[in-house]
Amino acid sequence: MIVGIGIDLVDIERFRTSLTRTPSMRTRLFTESELAYVDPKADPVPSLAARFAAREAVMKSLGLGLGAFGFHDVWVERAESGAPSLVVTGTAARLAAEAGVVTWHLSLTHSASTAGAYVVAVGGGDPTLPT
């Protein structure tokens, strides 16, 4: 059973400008593991923008707005295969549990100008359906 769907798009150059103007945003928005993942990239900003979009998409999938939980309550991890997944903790995990979410699906993408994330929050629902 789908509890909610969230999508978010981020303008990469606008995001780059914000990160340049306020360097502390990197550690305020992203976990150490996310920053370590993007560090070796020639241009880490598109990947960071997609990870920011993932947080926003999680909020939207729960029917919430910006500020519903802290930015470090949700982050993106990568499997060895490269597949992204969400880690949801703290207030975000409590809100998700209250909504009946038992698992998450995440897709990230970016072009030269835009980064995006698509999140599906899945609840327990019908046990005959895959989660």
N, C-alpha and C positions, 0 to 999 in steps of 0.2 A: 504494500500500500504506500503510495507516495504521500508524504506529509506536506512537502512543499518543493518548489523549484525556484532557484535564484540564478540570475545572470547579471554580470556587471562588466562594463567596458571602461578602460582607462586610456586616456590620451597619453602616449609615451612621452612626448616632448614636454607636455605640461607637468607630468610627474617628474621628469628629469629636472625641470626648473625648480620644482618644490624641494627636491632632494639636494640640489646645489645651494639653494637659498637657506635651507635649514638642515645642515648635515646630521643633526641629532635625530632626525626623522627615521633614519635607517635603523637605529637601535630601538627607537620607540615603537616602530611598526613591525619589525621583523625579528625573528629568533636568531640565536647564534648559528643554529644549524642551517637556516635559510641563507644567512649571509655567507657562511662557509661554502654552500653549494654554488652561489652565484659569483663568488670572489674570483675564480680562475677565468671567468668569461671575459672576452674583450670588451663587451658592453653588457654589464649586468642589469641595466635599467629595464629592458623589456621583461626579463624574468621577475624582477621585483614588482613591476607593475601588475603582472599576471597574479602574483601572490597577494598583492593588495586587493585585486579584483576578487580573489577567492574568498577573502574575509567578508567583503561586501555581499557577495553572492550567498554566503552562509546566512548572513543576517536576513537577507531577502527571502531565503527559503523558509525561514522561521517566521516570516511576516513582521520582521523587526527593522528598525532603522539604524543608521550610524550612531554609535555610542551605546548600543544595547549591551555590549560586553567589551572587554579590553582586547586590544589587537594581539596580545600574546596568548589569548585564550584559544585562538585558532591559528594553525600554521600548516604549511604544505611540506610533506616529506616525499621523497622519490624512492621507488623501489629500484633494485639493480637493473631491472628491465627499462627503467625510465618512467614508468607509470606513476603519476602523481596520486597522492592520497591526502586526506585531511586528518589532522590530529585536533580534537576538540576537547578542551579542558575547562575547568573553572566555571564561571558564570555561564559561558556558552554551553557547556556540557549540561548544566542544570536546566537551562532553558530548552535545550534539545530534548532532554529526558521528559520534561513536562509536556512537550509537544508530541511525545511518543516516538521520537527518532531513535532507531537502533543501528543504522548504518548510513554511510554517505557515499555518493558517487561524485567524482570531480573530473572536469576536463578543463585544461588550460590551453590557451593559444595566444599567439601574437603575430602581428604583421610589422611592417616598418613603422607604422604610425599608431597602432592600437593594440592593447593587450586585453584579453578577456578571460573570464572564468564562468563555467556553467556548473551548478551544484544541484544535485537531487538528494533531498532528505527522505529517507525511506523508513517507514514505521513497521511494526510487527505485523499488523493486518492479517490477511489470509495466509495461513501457514503453507498453502499449496503454491503460493507465488514465490519466485526467487527474490531474495533481498540483496 
